[in-house]
Amino acid sequence: MLTIRNERLRQTIRWTVPFVLIPLLALAGAYAADERRVLVLAVAAAALSLLLFAAGFERRRTGTRRIVIVAVMTALCFAGRFLPILKPIQALTILTALYIGREAGFLVGALSAVLSNLYFGQGPWTVFQMLAWGLIGYFAGILAEPLKRRRAALLVYGIVCGVLYSFIMDIWTVLWDAGTFVPKLYLAALVTAIPYTVSYVLANVLFLTVLARPFGEKLERIRVKYGV
């Protein structure tokens, strides 16, 4: 496992990967014309997500323990995507970030998208999904302390994330359909996607309500016991 020790480099990676590099890959993916190019962009985004994850720790031993937790949470997200209508992916990504860190949250979200799409189908939307779910985890890690203290704040964050996911994915919808960003078309896409947005919101509220305490207790115990 790669360990990044230079603090300035780590901080640069922490901000450029989720807010510059992967968004650029997502925009490139919106115009990808063939399956091979889509797959290359998705693999590049996954590699950058791993680099971001590596920037979140200094000790190799700690990083190895974190990757095991990330693997487990990603597997749960993968399985959760097979549930009908209401899916726990965003909730599990948020919980990972709250207790294991923003970089881990981003990685779980990003890997959940690219790996599950091996079954559900890769396409120009894949990197946008990786970005959307990754950012949901990343910001949850930044806001971890208030979100862990107050259940109401956590549920509100889940509601916001359900809406944010639609906002990000509909950027891809417009770019793919029109070849450029058209505000009127974007608004139309958001309106059309309201039933899906509602399902994302309901899923987040449901699974955060049910899973926050049991998963939180277990992840906190692991974090403290192993110094993750």
Protein Blocks (a to p, Z undefined) as FASTA:
>chain_A
ZZdfblklmmmmmmmmmmmmmmmmmmmmmmpcbfklmmmmmmmmmmmmmmmmmmmpfbfk
lmmmmmmmmmmmmmmmmmmmmpghiacklmmmmmmmmmnojklmmmmmmmmmmmmmmmno
pafklmmmmmmmmmmmmmmmmmmmmmmmpmklmmmmmmmmmmmmmmmmmmmmmmmmnopa
cfklmmmmmmmmmmmmmmmmmmmmmmmmmmmmmmmmmmmmmmmmnoZZ
